[in-house]
Amino acid sequence: MAKLSAQLQRKSSHDRLALQRRRRLVVPHLTVYKWRYVSLASILHRISGLTLSGSLYGFATVYLLAPALGLHLDSTTLITAFGSLTSVAQVVLKFGVAMPFTYHGFNGLKHLMWDQGHFLNKKQGGRAAQVVLGASISASLGLALWEF
């Protein structure tokens, strides 16, 4: 520490600032905090929301531009294409569509509970995040395996 302060005293203010910035951690929160699912849940909520909105806007844009691009993207074509998939591929596709929707929905309900003042301590928050993940996986599997 004494060596650093001696170096800082000999240099100009601009050089001192540059030296301090070189020695500073770039992203200290990634090295200081321990990763847990509770902290990851917030990131996954944002990712699921972006996935849902991006998919909606992407599909809507392609659907609207389909006639101009010469694509046949009507309901009959989509149903026929989905029906031609193997049953395993259908379940995987349905799970992939259902998982962001159910996770974002259940996690949104958890956030509404937090707004009401429930599950705010560390242990309850961790448990609530685990319940959201379990409920999302269960609901997504149920929707993926459900047949009319």
Accessible surface in RSA format (square Angstrom, percent):
REM  Atomic radii and reference values for relative SASA: ProtOr
REM  Chains: A
REM  Algorithm: Lee & Richards
REM  Probe-radius: 1.40
REM  Slices: 20
REM RES _ NUM      All-atoms   Total-Side   Main-Chain    Non-polar    All polar
REM                ABS   REL    ABS   REL    ABS   REL    ABS   REL    ABS   REL
RES MET A   1   192.67  99.8 147.44  97.6  45.22 107.7 133.09 113.2  59.58  78.9
RES ALA A   2    82.30  75.7  69.53 107.3  12.77  29.1  74.59 105.0   7.71  20.4
RES LYS A   3   157.45  76.8 148.51  91.1   8.94  21.3  97.33  87.6  60.12  64.0
RES LEU A   4    47.16  26.3  44.81  32.1   2.35   5.9  45.87  32.2   1.29   3.5
RES SER A   5    51.08  43.2  49.62  66.2   1.46   3.4  36.15  77.0  14.93  20.9
RES ALA A   6    43.54  40.0  39.98  61.7   3.56   8.1  42.69  60.1   0.84   2.2
RES GLN A   7    38.87  21.7  38.56  28.2   0.31   0.7   5.84  12.4  33.03  25.1
RES LEU A   8    28.87  16.1  28.84  20.6   0.03   0.1  28.87  20.3   0.00   0.0
RES GLN A   9   149.17  83.4 119.00  87.0  30.17  71.8  41.45  88.2 107.72  81.7
RES ARG A  10   181.78  76.3 143.20  73.0  38.58  91.9  73.60 100.6 108.18  65.6
RES LYS A  11    88.95  43.4  78.47  48.1  10.48  24.9  29.58  26.6  59.37  63.2
RES SER A  12    64.01  54.1  48.38  64.6  15.63  36.0  53.80 114.6  10.21  14.3
RES SER A  13    80.53  68.1  71.94  96.0   8.59  19.8  39.41  83.9  41.12  57.6
RES HIS A  14   137.79  75.3 132.74  92.3   5.05  12.9  94.08  97.0  43.71  50.9
RES ASP A  15    66.39  46.5  64.08  63.8   2.31   5.5   8.77  20.6  57.61  57.5
RES ARG A  16    90.86  38.1  90.86  46.3   0.00   0.0  12.07  16.5  78.79  47.8
RES LEU A  17    73.25  40.8  71.83  51.4   1.41   3.6  72.78  51.1   0.47   1.3
RES ALA A  18    34.81  32.0  28.26  43.6   6.55  14.9  33.72  47.5   1.09   2.9
RES LEU A  19    15.91   8.9  15.91  11.4   0.00   0.0  15.91  11.2   0.00   0.0
RES GLN A  20    78.92  44.1  72.99  53.3   5.93  14.1  20.49  43.6  58.43  44.3
RES ARG A  21   144.83  60.8 130.62  66.6  14.21  33.8  38.02  52.0 106.81  64.7
RES ARG A  22   172.27  72.3 137.42  70.1  34.85  83.0  76.62 104.7  95.65  58.0
RES ARG A  23   134.42  56.4 100.92  51.4  33.50  79.8  44.53  60.9  89.89  54.5
RES ARG A  24   142.30  59.7 123.79  63.1  18.51  44.1  60.83  83.1  81.47  49.4
RES LEU A  25   107.60  59.9  97.56  69.8  10.03  25.2 100.07  70.3   7.53  20.3
RES VAL A  26   142.01  93.4 110.87 100.4  31.14  75.0 116.89 101.6  25.12  68.1
RES VAL A  27    56.64  37.3  48.96  44.3   7.68  18.5  50.21  43.6   6.42  17.4
RES PRO A  28    63.80  46.5  63.78  58.1   0.02   0.1  63.80  52.7   0.00   0.0
RES HIS A  29   101.19  55.3  95.86  66.6   5.33  13.6  68.21  70.3  32.98  38.4
RES LEU A  30    88.55  49.3  72.96  52.2  15.58  39.2  73.29  51.5  15.26  41.1
RES THR A  31   102.36  72.8  67.02  67.9  35.34  84.2  71.54  96.1  30.81  46.6
RES VAL A  32   103.40  68.0  72.86  66.0  30.54  73.6  77.64  67.5  25.76  69.9
RES TYR A  33   156.24  72.9 146.24  83.2   9.99  26.0 101.13  76.0  55.11  67.9
RES LYS A  34   155.64  75.9 131.52  80.7  24.13  57.4  89.83  80.9  65.81  70.1
RES TRP A  35   138.64  55.6 114.37  55.4  24.28  57.0 103.44  55.2  35.20  57.1
RES ARG A  36   143.51  60.3 132.00  67.3  11.52  27.4  52.11  71.2  91.40  55.4
RES TYR A  37    52.86  24.7  41.69  23.7  11.17  29.1  43.80  32.9   9.07  11.2
RES VAL A  38    62.80  41.3  56.06  50.8   6.74  16.2  56.06  48.7   6.74  18.3
RES SER A  39    57.43  48.5  42.67  56.9  14.76  34.0  51.15 108.9   6.28   8.8
RES LEU A  40    67.94  37.8  67.94  48.6   0.00   0.0  67.94  47.7   0.00   0.0
RES ALA A  41     1.54   1.4   1.52   2.3   0.02   0.0   1.54   2.2   0.00   0.0
RES SER A  42    48.49  41.0  45.09  60.2   3.41   7.9  29.82  63.5  18.68  26.2
RES ILE A  43    73.16  41.6  72.64  54.1   0.52   1.3  73.13  52.7   0.03   0.1
RES LEU A  44    56.78  31.6  55.35  39.6   1.42   3.6  55.35  38.9   1.42   3.8
RES HIS A  45    35.65  19.5  35.65  24.8   0.00   0.0  17.91  18.5  17.74  20.6
RES ARG A  46   166.14  69.8 159.39  81.3   6.75  16.1  52.65  72.0 113.49  68.8
RES ILE A  47    90.95  51.8  90.43  67.4   0.52   1.2  90.79  65.4   0.15   0.4
RES SER A  48     8.30   7.0   5.89   7.9   2.41   5.5   8.15  17.4   0.16   0.2
RES GLY A  49    17.76  21.9   0.00   N/A  17.76  21.9  13.64  37.4   4.12   9.2
RES LEU A  50   129.40  72.1 122.22  87.4   7.18  18.0 122.63  86.1   6.77  18.2
RES THR A  51    60.67  43.2  50.60  51.3  10.08  24.0  43.99  59.1  16.68  25.2
RES LEU A  52    52.49  29.2  47.19  33.8   5.30  13.3  47.75  33.5   4.74  12.8
RES SER A  53    45.47  38.4  41.33  55.2   4.14   9.5  33.56  71.5  11.91  16.7
RES GLY A  54    42.51  52.4   0.00   N/A  42.51  52.4  33.70  92.5   8.82  19.7
RES SER A  55    68.81  58.1  53.24  71.1  15.57  35.9  42.74  91.0  26.07  36.5
RES LEU A  56   115.67  64.4 109.94  78.6   5.73  14.4 115.27  81.0   0.40   1.1
RES TYR A  57   150.28  70.2 149.31  85.0   0.97   2.5 102.39  76.9  47.90  59.0
RES GLY A  58    35.50  43.8   0.00   N/A  35.50  43.8  34.66  95.1   0.84   1.9
RES PHE A  59    99.21  49.6  92.15  57.1   7.06  18.4  96.48  58.5   2.73   7.8
RES ALA A  60    38.91  35.8  35.12  54.2   3.79   8.6  38.91  54.8   0.00   0.0
RES THR A  61    71.90  51.1  68.64  69.6   3.26   7.8  48.14  64.7  23.76  35.9
RES VAL A  62    66.94  44.0  66.62  60.3   0.31   0.8  66.94  58.2   0.00   0.0
RES TYR A  63   103.74  48.4  98.31  55.9   5.44  14.1  58.70  44.1  45.04  55.5
RES LEU A  64   138.42  77.1 117.75  84.2  20.67  52.0 119.81  84.1  18.61  50.1
RES LEU A  65    89.45  49.8  89.34  63.9   0.11   0.3  89.45  62.8   0.00   0.0
RES ALA A  66     3.86   3.5   3.86   6.0   0.00   0.0   3.86   5.4   0.00   0.0
RES PRO A  67   108.19  78.9  79.90  72.8  28.30 102.9  88.25  72.9  19.94 123.9
RES ALA A  68    90.39  83.1  47.50  73.3  42.89  97.6  59.27  83.5  31.12  82.4
RES LEU A  69   115.77  64.5  85.39  61.1  30.38  76.4  90.78  63.8  24.99  67.2
RES GLY A  70    56.48  69.7   0.00   N/A  56.48  69.7  35.73  98.1  20.75  46.5
RES LEU A  71    89.90  50.1  79.38  56.8  10.52  26.4  81.16  57.0   8.74  23.5
RES HIS A  72   151.41  82.7 135.46  94.2  15.95  40.8  91.82  94.6  59.58  69.3
RES LEU A  73    37.06  20.6  29.66  21.2   7.39  18.6  31.14  21.9   5.91  15.9
RES ASP A  74    72.25  50.6  70.94  70.6   1.31   3.1  34.12  80.3  38.13  38.0
RES SER A  75    75.14  63.5  70.22  93.7   4.92  11.3  34.24  72.9  40.90  57.3
RES THR A  76    98.59  70.1  95.46  96.8   3.13   7.5  63.45  85.2  35.14  53.1
RES THR A  77    55.34  39.4  50.74  51.4   4.61  11.0  42.38  56.9  12.96  19.6
RES LEU A  78    70.69  39.4  66.92  47.9   3.77   9.5  67.24  47.2   3.45   9.3
RES ILE A  79   125.18  71.2 120.99  90.1   4.19  10.1 123.41  88.9   1.77   4.8
RES THR A  80    89.08  63.4  80.41  81.5   8.67  20.7  71.06  95.5  18.02  27.2
RES ALA A  81    53.71  49.4  45.13  69.6   8.57  19.5  50.69  71.4   3.02   8.0
RES PHE A  82    66.03  33.0  63.33  39.2   2.70   7.0  65.57  39.8   0.46   1.3
RES GLY A  83    51.57  63.6   0.00   N/A  51.57  63.6  28.41  78.0  23.17  51.9
RES SER A  84    92.25  78.0  52.10  69.5  40.15  92.5  48.06 102.3  44.19  61.9
RES LEU A  85    71.70  39.9  60.25  43.1  11.45  28.8  62.88  44.2   8.82  23.7
RES THR A  86    95.51  67.9  85.82  87.0   9.69  23.1  86.42 116.1   9.09  13.7
RES SER A  87    80.31  67.9  72.82  97.2   7.49  17.3  44.67  95.1  35.64  49.9
RES VAL A  88   109.25  71.9 106.98  96.8   2.28   5.5 109.25  94.9   0.00   0.0
RES ALA A  89    38.20  35.1  29.61  45.7   8.59  19.5  35.69  50.3   2.51   6.6
RES GLN A  90    39.55  22.1  39.55  28.9   0.00   0.0   1.17   2.5  38.37  29.1
RES VAL A  91    43.93  28.9  43.93  39.8   0.00   0.0  43.93  38.2   0.00   0.0
RES VAL A  92    97.93  64.4  93.16  84.3   4.77  11.5  95.78  83.2   2.14   5.8
RES LEU A  93    87.93  49.0  84.36  60.4   3.57   9.0  87.82  61.7   0.11   0.3
RES LYS A  94    58.73  28.7  54.10  33.2   4.63  11.0  39.18  35.3  19.56  20.8
RES PHE A  95    60.86  30.4  60.86  37.7   0.00   0.0  60.86  36.9   0.00   0.0
RES GLY A  96    44.44  54.8   0.00   N/A  44.44  54.8  31.92  87.6  12.52  28.0
RES VAL A  97   102.90  67.7  96.09  87.0   6.81  16.4 101.08  87.8   1.82   4.9
RES ALA A  98    10.09   9.3   6.06   9.4   4.03   9.2  10.09  14.2   0.00   0.0
RES MET A  99    39.77  20.6  39.77  26.3   0.00   0.0  39.77  33.8   0.00   0.0
RES PRO A 100    22.94  16.7  19.69  17.9   3.26  11.8  22.94  18.9   0.00   0.0
RES PHE A 101   135.43  67.8 133.44  82.7   1.99   5.2 133.44  80.9   1.99   5.7
RES THR A 102    12.50   8.9   7.92   8.0   4.58  10.9  12.34  16.6   0.16   0.2
RES TYR A 103     9.25   4.3   9.25   5.3   0.00   0.0   9.25   7.0   0.00   0.0
RES HIS A 104    56.30  30.8  55.12  38.3   1.18   3.0  30.09  31.0  26.21  30.5
RES GLY A 105    39.28  48.4   0.00   N/A  39.28  48.4  35.54  97.5   3.73   8.4
RES PHE A 106    69.76  34.9  66.96  41.5   2.79   7.3  66.96  40.6   2.79   8.0
RES ASN A 107     0.48   0.3   0.48   0.5   0.00   0.0   0.00   0.0   0.48   0.5
RES GLY A 108    23.38  28.8   0.00   N/A  23.38  28.8  21.62  59.3   1.77   4.0
RES LEU A 109   102.88  57.3 101.52  72.6   1.36   3.4 101.60  71.4   1.29   3.5
RES LYS A 110    12.47   6.1   7.26   4.5   5.21  12.4   8.56   7.7   3.91   4.2
RES HIS A 111    61.59  33.7  61.39  42.7   0.19   0.5  43.56  44.9  18.03  21.0
RES LEU A 112   106.62  59.4 106.11  75.9   0.50   1.3 106.33  74.7   0.28   0.8
RES MET A 113    78.09  40.4  78.05  51.7   0.05   0.1  47.20  40.1  30.90  40.9
RES TRP A 114    69.27  27.8  61.35  29.7   7.92  18.6  61.52  32.8   7.75  12.6
RES ASP A 115   113.53  79.5  76.82  76.5  36.71  86.8  26.30  61.9  87.23  87.0
RES GLN A 116   134.47  75.2 106.92  78.1  27.55  65.6  27.07  57.6 107.40  81.5
RES GLY A 117    45.39  56.0   0.00   N/A  45.39  56.0  20.81  57.1  24.58  55.0
RES HIS A 118    90.89  49.7  87.68  60.9   3.20   8.2  49.93  51.5  40.96  47.7
RES PHE A 119    84.24  42.1  78.14  48.4   6.10  15.9  78.14  47.4   6.10  17.5
RES LEU A 120   115.78  64.5  84.18  60.2  31.60  79.4  85.84  60.3  29.94  80.6
RES ASN A 121    85.36  58.9  72.76  70.3  12.59  30.3  42.22 101.6  43.14  41.7
RES LYS A 122   189.98  92.7 170.00 104.3  19.98  47.6 121.74 109.6  68.24  72.7
RES LYS A 123   180.71  88.2 166.40 102.1  14.31  34.1 118.56 106.7  62.16  66.2
RES GLN A 124    83.01  46.4  79.78  58.3   3.23   7.7  21.58  45.9  61.44  46.6
RES GLY A 125     6.36   7.8   0.00   N/A   6.36   7.8   6.23  17.1   0.13   0.3
RES GLY A 126    12.61  15.6   0.00   N/A  12.61  15.6  12.33  33.9   0.28   0.6
RES ARG A 127   150.44  63.2 147.23  75.1   3.21   7.6  50.99  69.7  99.45  60.3
RES ALA A 128    13.58  12.5   6.97  10.8   6.62  15.1  12.83  18.1   0.75   2.0
RES ALA A 129     0.56   0.5   0.02   0.0   0.54   1.2   0.52   0.7   0.04   0.1
RES GLN A 130   102.74  57.5  94.17  68.8   8.57  20.4  25.92  55.2  76.82  58.3
RES VAL A 131    81.70  53.8  74.85  67.8   6.86  16.5  80.98  70.4   0.72   2.0
RES VAL A 132     9.95   6.5   9.16   8.3   0.79   1.9   9.95   8.6   0.00   0.0
RES LEU A 133    58.78  32.7  58.78  42.1   0.00   0.0  58.78  41.3   0.00   0.0
RES GLY A 134    35.29  43.5   0.00   N/A  35.29  43.5  34.23  93.9   1.06   2.4
RES ALA A 135    34.55  31.8  23.09  35.6  11.45  26.1  30.76  43.3   3.79  10.0
RES SER A 136     0.00   0.0   0.00   0.0   0.00   0.0   0.00   0.0   0.00   0.0
RES ILE A 137    70.38  40.0  70.38  52.4   0.00   0.0  70.38  50.7   0.00   0.0
RES SER A 138    75.02  63.4  62.29  83.1  12.73  29.3  36.73  78.2  38.29  53.6
RES ALA A 139    32.58  30.0  20.33  31.4  12.25  27.9  31.41  44.2   1.16   3.1
RES SER A 140     0.00   0.0   0.00   0.0   0.00   0.0   0.00   0.0   0.00   0.0
RES LEU A 141    80.00  44.6  79.97  57.2   0.03   0.1  80.00  56.2   0.00   0.0
RES GLY A 142    41.93  51.7   0.00   N/A  41.93  51.7  36.00  98.8   5.94  13.3
RES LEU A 143    82.46  45.9  75.28  53.9   7.18  18.1  75.49  53.0   6.97  18.8
RES ALA A 144     0.31   0.3   0.00   0.0   0.31   0.7   0.01   0.0   0.29   0.8
RES LEU A 145   112.63  62.7  93.11  66.6  19.53  49.1  95.29  66.9  17.34  46.7
RES TRP A 146   148.48  59.6 136.06  65.9  12.41  29.1 121.79  64.9  26.68  43.3
RES GLU A 147   142.86  82.0 122.10  92.4  20.75  49.4  40.53  78.4 102.33  83.5
RES PHE A 148   226.47 113.3 156.20  96.7  70.26 182.8 184.01 111.6  42.45 121.5
END  Absolute sums over single chains surface
CHAIN  1 A    11634.1       9879.7       1754.4       8154.8       3479.4
END  Absolute sums over all chains
TOTAL         11634.1       9879.7       1754.4       8154.8       3479.4
